Amino acid sequence: MTGANDGGCWVYAERQGDSFLSVSLELLGKARELADRLGGELTALTVGGNSGAGAPLRRYGPDHVLELTHPLLATYDAKAYATAIGAELSKSKPSALLLGATRNGQDLAGRLAVRMRTGLTAHVTGIELDDRQNLVGWVPGFGGGIEAGVSCPVRRPQMVTVRPGVFPLPEGRTPTGDVREVVPELSEKDLGSRRVSFEVKGSSVDLTRAGVIVVGGRGTGGDFTRLEKLARLLGGEVGATRIATDAGWVERDRMIGQTGVITHPKLVLVLGASGAVQFTVGIDRASTVVAVNRDPSAPIFDHADLGIVGDLGPVVDSLLRALEA
């Protein structure tokens, strides 16, 4: 059986404009730890239309930075990115590939797993090595009744996607490693779509860096106006459960939980959310959790340091009056 250190560990470093997503840097920190334990090398893989963009990644510990550069890769295209990256994976044969569980990262991971005929563990909340040095990705299952460790002992590369905030952001250090640029062989036929216009709706927010988060759930009934005011008074950000984002009450970037982001705030106020495990995994690392729910048996109270049983409106109004005073 192939060991997990054969071919090294790769991290897909996803770009956002001229910078990299925080989750990619978080993964580099964790992958550096894994590579050191395995005695293998760490490669940061980045894709885009301009060369030289990967140099900042050298501050986060990779042994190598691989830039796939081509004009057709200037904006994300699932087919073109999978084609370019798949070719490099086939040549270099890394043992593991870690990707952020972002919109594009999840899209890309599924395509690459099929292309490479390997396994993919999605939305993991932890990564470790088993006694045969295979990666084990931990995911909650059956409504939180179990936590399953999933491994891929035979096929390579072992692939996992990780939500933002699961691992700490590593500190930048003295740049290490070499940077190598590769220009893939691509043509228009390798594109899966053609962009005719581009519009950004809503505001981008990084809840993994917020010190205070005010979270709204089903119990808000879609009224996030007071929650936004409360968050402003507390110097924090608004978050939401999946139900709230699926209903379109707030943008999806604000979704917290297993399929959202994992947060580390000093204070989180959970308003009108029952507390399903898929959500609470995103707040369990908060220093203080305050929950408000009219149901005294709501599971959220098992995760709260302070619980208030009552109707959401009067409680929030009282908080607003106190803070404004």
C-alpha positions in Angstrom: 0.0 0.0 0.0 1.3 3.5 -0.8 2.3 5.6 2.1 0.9 9.2 2.5 4.3 10.8 2.1 4.9 9.5 -1.5 4.8 12.4 -3.9 4.4 15.0 -1.1 1.5 17.1 0.0 -0.1 19.8 -2.2 -2.3 22.8 -1.2 -4.5 24.6 -3.8 -4.0 28.3 -3.0 -7.1 30.0 -4.3 -6.7 33.6 -5.4 -9.0 36.5 -4.8 -7.8 39.3 -7.0 -4.2 39.9 -6.2 -4.3 38.2 -2.8 -5.0 34.7 -1.5 -8.0 33.5 0.5 -7.4 33.0 4.2 -8.5 29.4 4.1 -5.6 28.6 1.6 -3.1 30.1 4.1 -4.7 28.1 6.9 -4.3 24.9 4.9 -0.7 25.7 4.2 -0.1 25.9 7.9 -1.7 22.6 8.6 -0.1 20.9 5.5 3.3 22.1 6.7 2.7 20.3 10.0 1.6 17.1 8.1 4.6 17.2 5.7 7.0 17.6 8.6 5.6 14.6 10.4 5.8 12.6 7.2 9.2 13.7 6.1 7.7 14.8 2.7 7.7 18.1 0.8 4.9 20.7 0.6 3.9 22.4 -2.7 1.6 25.4 -2.9 -0.3 25.3 -6.2 -1.8 28.5 -7.6 -3.6 29.2 -10.8 -4.2 32.4 -12.7 -3.6 34.7 -15.7 -0.5 36.5 -14.5 2.9 35.2 -13.5 4.7 36.1 -10.2 1.5 36.1 -8.1 2.6 33.0 -6.1 5.7 34.6 -4.5 3.8 35.7 -1.3 3.0 32.1 -0.6 6.7 31.5 0.2 6.1 33.2 3.6 3.9 30.3 4.7 6.3 27.4 4.6 6.1 25.6 1.3 9.1 23.8 -0.2 7.8 24.7 -3.7 5.4 27.1 -5.2 3.9 26.0 -8.5 2.2 28.7 -10.7 0.0 27.6 -13.5 -0.2 30.7 -15.7 -2.3 31.2 -18.8 -4.5 34.0 -20.2 -7.5 31.6 -20.2 -7.0 31.0 -16.5 -7.4 34.7 -15.6 -10.8 34.0 -14.2 -12.1 30.7 -12.7 -13.5 28.2 -15.2 -14.2 24.8 -13.8 -13.3 22.9 -16.9 -10.1 24.8 -17.7 -8.8 24.7 -14.1 -9.5 21.0 -13.8 -7.7 20.4 -17.1 -4.6 22.4 -16.1 -4.4 21.1 -12.6 -5.2 17.5 -13.5 -2.3 17.4 -16.0 0.1 18.5 -13.2 -1.3 16.0 -10.7 -0.9 13.2 -13.3 2.8 14.2 -13.8 3.8 14.9 -10.3 1.6 12.3 -8.5 1.3 14.0 -5.1 0.0 11.9 -2.2 -2.4 14.5 -0.9 -4.2 17.6 -2.2 -6.0 20.0 0.2 -8.4 22.6 -1.0 -10.6 25.2 0.7 -14.3 24.4 0.8 -15.2 27.6 -1.0 -17.7 27.8 -3.8 -15.0 27.4 -6.4 -12.9 25.1 -4.3 -15.7 22.6 -3.9 -16.6 22.8 -7.6 -13.0 22.2 -8.5 -12.4 19.4 -6.0 -15.3 17.3 -7.3 -14.1 17.6 -10.9 -10.5 16.7 -9.9 -11.5 13.7 -7.9 -13.4 12.3 -10.8 -10.6 13.1 -13.2 -8.0 11.4 -11.0 -10.3 8.5 -10.0 -9.7 9.1 -6.4 -11.7 9.7 -3.2 -12.7 13.1 -1.8 -13.6 13.9 1.8 -15.6 17.1 1.9 -16.2 19.7 4.6 -13.8 18.2 7.1 -13.6 19.6 10.6 -10.2 18.0 11.4 -7.3 16.2 9.7 -5.0 13.6 11.2 -2.7 10.7 10.2 -3.6 7.1 11.0 -1.0 4.5 11.9 -0.3 3.8 8.2 0.3 7.5 7.6 -2.9 8.0 5.6 -4.8 11.2 5.9 -8.0 10.9 7.9 -10.6 13.6 7.5 -13.2 13.9 10.2 -16.8 14.9 9.4 -19.9 14.9 11.5 -22.7 12.5 10.4 -26.2 11.4 11.3 -27.2 14.8 12.7 -24.2 14.9 14.9 -24.7 11.4 16.4 -21.3 10.3 15.2 -18.1 11.8 13.9 -16.7 9.8 11.0 -13.1 9.5 10.1 -12.7 9.0 6.4 -9.5 7.9 4.6 -8.5 6.9 1.1 -5.9 4.2 1.7 -5.3 3.1 -1.9 -6.0 5.8 -4.5 -3.9 9.0 -4.9 -4.0 11.8 -4.4 -5.9 11.8 -1.1 -8.2 14.8 -1.3 -10.0 16.8 1.3 -11.9 20.1 1.3 -11.8 22.2 4.5 -14.1 25.0 5.6 -12.6 28.4 6.3 -11.6 28.9 10.0 -11.0 25.2 10.8 -7.3 25.7 11.2 -5.5 28.8 12.6 -3.9 31.3 10.2 -0.1 30.7 10.4 2.2 33.6 11.0 4.2 34.8 8.0 7.9 34.0 8.2 11.1 34.3 6.2 10.3 33.2 2.6 11.3 29.7 1.7 11.1 27.4 -1.3 11.4 28.0 -5.0 8.8 29.3 -7.4 8.2 27.5 -10.7 6.0 28.7 -13.5 4.2 26.3 -15.9 2.2 27.5 -18.9 -0.5 24.8 -19.6 -1.5 23.8 -23.1 -5.0 25.3 -23.3 -7.3 26.5 -26.0 -10.8 27.9 -26.2 -12.2 24.4 -26.4 -10.9 23.8 -22.9 -13.3 26.4 -21.5 -16.5 25.3 -20.1 -18.2 28.7 -20.2 -17.8 32.1 -21.6 -18.1 35.2 -19.4 -20.2 38.0 -20.9 -20.6 40.1 -17.9 -19.6 40.1 -14.2 -21.4 41.7 -11.3 -20.6 41.5 -7.6 -23.7 41.5 -5.4 -23.6 42.0 -1.6 -20.5 42.6 0.5 -17.7 40.2 1.1 -17.1 39.4 4.8 -14.6 37.2 6.6 -16.4 35.9 9.7 -13.3 33.9 10.7 -11.7 37.1 11.7 -14.6 38.7 13.6 -14.3 39.2 17.3 -18.1 39.5 17.8 -20.8 37.9 15.8 -24.6 38.3 16.0 -26.2 35.2 14.4 -29.8 35.0 13.2 -31.7 31.8 12.5 -35.2 30.7 11.6 -36.7 32.5 14.6 -35.8 35.9 13.1 -38.5 35.4 10.5 -36.1 37.2 8.0 -35.9 40.4 10.0 -32.2 41.0 10.2 -32.4 44.8 10.5 -32.2 44.8 14.3 -29.5 42.2 14.2 -27.4 44.4 11.9 -27.9 47.3 14.3 -27.0 45.2 17.3 -23.8 44.0 15.5 -22.8 47.6 14.7 -23.2 48.7 18.3 -21.1 45.7 19.4 -18.4 46.3 16.8 -19.1 43.0 15.2 -20.6 41.2 12.2 -23.8 39.5 11.3 -23.8 35.7 10.8 -26.6 33.3 9.9 -27.7 29.7 9.9 -28.2 27.8 6.7 -31.9 28.2 6.9 -31.5 32.0 6.9 -29.1 32.0 4.0 -31.1 29.5 1.9 -34.2 31.7 2.4 -32.2 34.7 1.0 -32.5 36.8 4.1 -28.7 37.4 4.1 -25.9 36.6 1.7 -24.3 33.2 1.7 -20.9 34.5 2.8 -22.4 34.9 6.3 -23.4 31.3 6.8 -21.9 29.6 9.8 -21.5 25.9 10.3 -20.3 22.7 8.7 -21.2 24.0 5.2 -20.4 27.6 6.1 -17.5 28.9 8.0 -15.9 27.9 11.3 -15.6 31.0 13.6 -13.4 31.9 16.6 -15.1 35.0 18.1 -14.7 36.3 21.6 -18.5 36.6 21.7 -21.3 35.2 19.6 -25.0 35.9 20.1 -27.2 33.2 18.7 -30.7 34.6 18.1 -33.6 32.4 17.0 -31.5 29.3 16.0 -32.4 25.9 17.4 -28.8 24.7 17.4 -28.4 21.8 15.0 -25.0 20.2 15.1 -24.3 21.3 11.5 -24.5 24.9 12.8 -22.9 24.6 16.3 -19.7 23.1 14.8 -19.2 26.7 13.5 -19.4 28.4 16.9 -18.0 25.8 19.3 -14.6 27.6 19.4 -16.1 30.9 20.5 -15.0 32.2 23.9 -18.5 33.1 25.0 -21.9 32.0 23.5 -25.1 33.8 24.4 -28.3 32.2 23.1 -31.9 33.5 22.9 -34.7 31.1 22.0 -38.3 30.7 23.0 -37.9 26.9 23.3 -36.3 26.0 26.7 -35.3 22.6 25.3 -33.6 23.9 22.2 -30.2 22.2 21.6 -28.4 25.6 21.4 -28.6 25.9 25.1 -26.3 22.9 25.5 -23.6 25.1 23.8 -24.4 28.4 25.5 -22.6 30.0 28.4 -25.6 32.2 28.9 -29.1 31.3 27.8 -32.2 33.5 27.6 -35.6 31.8 27.1 -38.0 34.2 25.6 -39.3 35.9 22.5 -36.6 37.3 20.3 -38.0 40.7 19.6 -38.3 42.0 23.2 -34.9 40.6 24.1 -33.1 42.2 21.2 -35.0 45.5 21.8 -33.8 45.5 25.4 -30.2 44.9 24.3 -30.4 47.7 21.8 -31.8 50.2 24.3 -29.1 49.2 26.8 -26.3 49.6 24.3 -27.6 52.9 22.9 -27.8 54.2 26.5 
